[in-house]
């Protein structure tokens, strides 16, 4: 997405980039798009998914690189042209240096250990975590403090491995209630769910919004 790259100068080495949005706003799609684009340039990517299975992400990735509509792929009702695109996309996606780990319950320490091994074995160009608010918390009594610990740990991991970490996050529900016209207000930093430390630890915060 060139306009987004121009606005943010991209995701720099050693940076923590938070991509936040409400449910079904496109966080996972944007995270996967960044991962696939990086992998297609030859960079090894580690994608940790706590929400979608690797098979679900694979269908989205195949649609991205092949150009076949996702709904047609899911239903299996494809035209000959769409099936050709699907087959080509599947071949490309399968060959990408993209590791999708869909194990729930992984801590930051476990993610860091896996990423260090990847960096040592074959290099690492980007880490994507989907998403922050589904990660296990050390303290259920103080979620704000626990989330602050997680974001600070990911900031340190980005610096240690000198790669960008894309951390997906939820927004709170207050801004989604809509105004008198029935439209949702564009999100602001204070809409980040559970913690005011997220924006302090992040180099860049991207807030996703679709007015409709």
C-alpha positions as CSV (number, residue, x, y, z in Angstrom):
1,X,0.0,0.0,0.0
2,X,2.1,2.8,-1.3
3,X,0.2,5.7,0.3
4,X,0.5,4.0,3.7
5,X,4.2,3.5,3.1
6,X,4.6,7.1,2.1
7,X,2.8,8.3,5.2
8,X,4.7,6.1,7.7
9,X,8.1,5.6,5.9
10,X,7.3,1.9,6.2
11,X,8.1,-0.4,9.1
12,X,11.7,0.2,10.1
13,X,14.2,-2.2,11.5
14,X,14.0,-2.4,15.3
15,X,10.6,-0.7,15.4
16,X,7.3,-1.7,17.1
17,X,4.3,-0.9,14.8
18,X,0.9,-1.2,16.4
19,X,-2.0,-1.8,14.0
20,X,-5.3,-1.3,15.9
21,X,-8.9,-1.5,14.9
22,X,-12.3,-2.7,16.0
23,X,-13.6,-6.1,15.2
24,X,-13.7,-7.0,11.5
25,X,-12.0,-3.7,10.5
26,X,-9.2,-5.5,8.7
27,X,-6.3,-5.8,11.2
28,X,-5.5,-9.3,10.2
29,X,-5.7,-8.6,6.5
30,X,-3.3,-5.7,6.7
31,X,-0.9,-7.7,8.9
32,X,-0.9,-10.6,6.4
33,X,-0.6,-8.2,3.5
34,X,2.6,-6.8,5.0
35,X,3.9,-10.3,5.8
36,X,3.3,-11.6,2.3
37,X,4.8,-8.5,0.6
38,X,7.9,-8.8,2.8
39,X,8.2,-12.6,2.1
40,X,7.8,-12.1,-1.7
41,X,10.9,-9.9,-1.5
42,X,12.8,-12.8,0.0
43,X,12.6,-11.7,3.7
44,X,11.7,-14.5,6.2
45,X,8.6,-13.6,8.2
46,X,7.3,-15.1,11.4
47,X,3.5,-14.7,11.8
48,X,2.0,-15.6,15.2
49,X,-1.8,-15.9,15.0
50,X,-4.0,-16.3,18.1
51,X,-7.2,-15.7,16.2
52,X,-7.2,-17.4,12.8
53,X,-5.8,-20.8,11.9
54,X,-2.9,-21.2,9.5
55,X,-5.3,-22.7,6.9
56,X,-7.6,-19.7,7.0
57,X,-4.6,-17.3,6.6
58,X,-3.3,-19.5,3.7
59,X,-6.6,-19.0,1.8
60,X,-6.4,-15.3,2.3
61,X,-2.7,-15.3,1.3
62,X,-3.4,-17.3,-1.9
63,X,-6.2,-14.9,-2.8
64,X,-3.8,-11.9,-2.3
65,X,-1.0,-13.3,-4.5
66,X,-3.1,-15.1,-7.1
67,X,-6.0,-12.6,-7.5
68,X,-8.8,-15.2,-7.1
69,X,-11.7,-13.8,-5.0
70,X,-11.6,-15.2,-1.4
71,X,-15.3,-16.0,-1.4
72,X,-15.0,-18.1,-4.5
73,X,-12.0,-19.9,-3.0
74,X,-13.9,-20.6,0.2
75,X,-17.0,-21.9,-1.5
76,X,-15.1,-23.9,-4.1
77,X,-17.3,-22.4,-6.9
78,X,-14.7,-20.9,-9.2
79,X,-14.6,-20.2,-12.8
80,X,-11.9,-21.7,-14.9
81,X,-10.0,-18.3,-14.8
82,X,-10.4,-18.1,-11.1
83,X,-9.2,-21.6,-10.6
84,X,-6.1,-20.9,-12.7
85,X,-5.4,-17.8,-10.5
86,X,-6.0,-19.9,-7.4
87,X,-3.5,-22.6,-8.5
88,X,-0.9,-20.0,-9.4
89,X,-1.4,-18.2,-6.1
90,X,-1.2,-21.5,-4.1
91,X,2.1,-22.3,-5.8
92,X,3.5,-18.9,-5.0
93,X,2.2,-18.8,-1.4
94,X,3.6,-22.3,-0.6
95,X,7.1,-21.2,-1.7
96,X,7.1,-18.1,0.4
97,X,9.6,-17.8,3.4
98,X,6.6,-17.3,5.7
99,X,6.1,-19.3,8.9
100,X,2.6,-19.1,10.4
101,X,2.4,-20.3,14.0
102,X,-1.2,-20.6,15.1
103,X,-0.7,-22.0,18.7
104,X,-2.8,-20.3,21.3
105,X,-1.3,-19.4,24.7
106,X,2.2,-18.5,23.6
107,X,3.9,-15.9,25.9
108,X,6.2,-13.1,24.7
109,X,9.1,-15.2,26.0
110,X,8.1,-18.2,23.9
111,X,7.6,-16.0,20.8
112,X,11.0,-14.4,21.4
113,X,12.7,-17.8,21.7
114,X,11.1,-19.0,18.4
115,X,12.1,-15.8,16.7
116,X,15.7,-16.0,17.9
117,X,16.0,-19.6,16.6
118,X,14.6,-18.5,13.2
119,X,17.0,-15.5,13.0
120,X,19.9,-17.9,13.8
121,X,18.9,-20.6,11.3
122,X,17.8,-18.7,8.2
123,X,17.5,-15.0,9.1
124,X,14.4,-13.0,10.0
125,X,13.0,-9.9,8.3
126,X,9.6,-9.3,10.1
127,X,7.5,-10.5,13.0
128,X,3.7,-10.2,13.0
129,X,1.6,-10.9,16.1
130,X,-2.2,-11.2,15.8
131,X,-3.2,-10.0,18.3
132,X,-2.1,-8.4,21.6
133,X,-5.4,-8.7,23.5
134,X,-5.6,-12.5,23.0
135,X,-2.2,-13.1,24.5
136,X,-1.9,-14.6,28.0
137,X,-1.6,-12.0,30.8
138,X,0.5,-12.5,33.8
139,X,-1.9,-10.5,36.0
140,X,-5.6,-10.8,35.3
141,X,-6.2,-8.2,38.0
142,X,-4.3,-5.4,36.3
143,X,-4.7,-5.8,32.5
144,X,-3.3,-2.4,31.8
145,X,0.0,-3.2,33.6
146,X,0.1,-6.7,32.0
147,X,-0.4,-5.3,28.5
148,X,2.2,-2.6,29.2
149,X,4.7,-5.4,30.0
150,X,3.9,-7.2,26.8
151,X,4.3,-4.1,24.5
152,X,7.6,-3.2,26.2
153,X,8.9,-6.7,25.7
154,X,8.0,-6.6,22.0
155,X,9.7,-3.2,21.7
156,X,12.9,-4.8,23.2
157,X,12.6,-7.8,20.9
158,X,12.4,-5.6,17.8
159,X,15.6,-3.8,18.9
160,X,17.4,-7.0,19.8
161,X,16.7,-8.8,16.5
162,X,16.7,-5.5,14.5
163,X,13.5,-6.3,12.7
164,X,10.1,-4.6,12.7
165,X,7.4,-6.1,14.9
166,X,3.9,-5.6,13.8
167,X,1.6,-6.0,16.8
168,X,-2.1,-6.1,16.1
169,X,-4.5,-4.8,18.8
170,X,-8.2,-4.2,19.6
171,X,-9.8,-0.9,20.2
172,X,-12.4,-0.3,22.9
173,X,-16.1,-0.3,22.1
174,X,-17.0,3.3,23.1
175,X,-16.2,4.9,19.8
176,X,-18.1,2.2,17.9
177,X,-21.5,3.2,19.3
178,X,-22.0,5.9,16.7
179,X,-23.3,9.5,16.8
180,X,-26.7,10.8,16.0
181,X,-26.1,10.3,12.3
182,X,-25.4,6.6,13.0
183,X,-21.7,7.0,12.0
184,X,-18.8,5.8,14.1
185,X,-16.2,8.4,15.0
186,X,-12.7,7.9,13.6
187,X,-10.6,6.2,16.4
188,X,-8.0,8.1,18.4
189,X,-5.1,6.9,20.6
190,X,-7.2,6.9,23.7
191,X,-9.4,4.2,22.1
192,X,-6.6,1.7,22.5
193,X,-8.1,-1.0,24.7
194,X,-6.9,-1.6,28.3
195,X,-3.8,0.5,28.3
196,X,-2.3,3.9,27.9
197,X,1.2,2.5,27.5
198,X,0.7,1.0,24.1
199,X,1.3,4.2,22.2
200,X,4.3,5.0,24.5
201,X,6.1,1.8,23.5
202,X,5.1,1.9,19.8
203,X,7.2,3.8,17.2
204,X,4.1,4.0,15.0
205,X,0.4,3.4,15.7
206,X,-2.0,2.8,12.7
207,X,-5.7,3.1,13.5
208,X,-8.0,1.4,11.0
209,X,-11.4,3.0,10.3
210,X,-14.1,2.5,7.7
211,X,-16.9,5.0,8.2
212,X,-19.7,2.7,7.1
